[in-house]
Amino acid sequence: MSGTGVPPAALPVIPLREIAPWAVFASLLALLAVWFVGAEQGAVAMIDGNAIHEFVHDARHLLGFPCH
């Protein structure tokens, strides 16, 4: 609607210095999640029992980790 007389909203500019710590934090969490899914294989599990393996079972296949 160009005839409303309302100016378009400006996009905020976020400096890289404000984004960088959050990007590093999110990357570390993602790497930790991939490592946890890949390392928890049942036979060489860090945690006893089969609950964690079953919880991450589909994620293992989605990421290409063999588990059986």
Rosetta blueprint (number, residue, H / E / L):
1 M L
2 S H
3 G H
4 T H
5 G L
6 V L
7 P L
8 P L
9 A L
10 A L
11 L L
12 P L
13 V L
14 I L
15 P L
16 L H
17 R H
18 E H
19 I H
20 A H
21 P H
22 W H
23 A H
24 V H
25 F H
26 A H
27 S H
28 L H
29 L H
30 A H
31 L H
32 L H
33 A H
34 V H
35 W H
36 F H
37 V H
38 G H
39 A H
40 E L
41 Q L
42 G L
43 A L
44 V L
45 A L
46 M L
47 I L
48 D L
49 G L
50 N L
51 A H
52 I H
53 H H
54 E H
55 F H
56 V L
57 H H
58 D H
59 A H
60 R H
61 H H
62 L H
63 L L
64 G L
65 F L
66 P L
67 C L
68 H L
